[in-house]
Amino acid sequence: MQDILVIITFAAAAGYLLKKFVWTPLFEGKQSVSSTADGAKTKCGKNDCGCH
């Protein structure tokens, strides 16, 4: 009985690790990250005032 529980626990852990580190990165697709919150690569509205 204990062998079955160990096998189930190991399979669940191995499945979790495979999903987290192999499956998701392969099929996730690359996400573009913008440099600012508005995505327009500006710092202070429409003009860059140099305050950051």
C-alpha positions in Angstrom: 0.0 0.0 0.0 2.8 2.4 0.8 4.5 1.7 -2.5 1.4 2.9 -4.4 1.3 6.1 -2.4 5.0 6.8 -3.0 4.5 6.2 -6.7 1.5 8.5 -6.9 3.3 11.2 -5.0 6.4 10.9 -7.2 4.3 11.0 -10.3 2.4 14.1 -9.2 5.7 15.9 -8.3 7.3 14.9 -11.6 4.3 16.1 -13.5 4.3 19.4 -11.7 7.9 20.0 -12.5 7.5 19.0 -16.1 4.5 21.3 -16.5 6.3 24.2 -14.8 9.7 24.1 -16.4 9.1 22.3 -19.8 5.5 22.5 -21.0 4.7 26.1 -20.2 8.0 27.7 -21.6 7.6 25.7 -24.8 4.0 26.6 -25.6 3.7 30.0 -23.8 5.0 32.2 -26.6 7.2 35.2 -26.1 5.7 38.2 -24.4 7.0 41.7 -25.3 7.8 43.9 -22.4 7.3 47.6 -22.8 9.8 50.0 -21.2 7.1 52.1 -19.7 3.6 51.7 -18.2 1.9 53.2 -21.3 4.0 51.2 -23.8 5.0 54.3 -25.8 8.5 54.3 -24.4 8.0 57.8 -22.9 8.7 58.7 -19.3 6.8 61.9 -18.6 3.8 62.0 -20.8 4.4 62.9 -24.4 7.8 64.5 -23.8 10.8 63.3 -21.8 11.4 65.9 -19.1 14.4 64.0 -17.7 12.9 63.7 -14.2 13.3 59.9 -13.9 
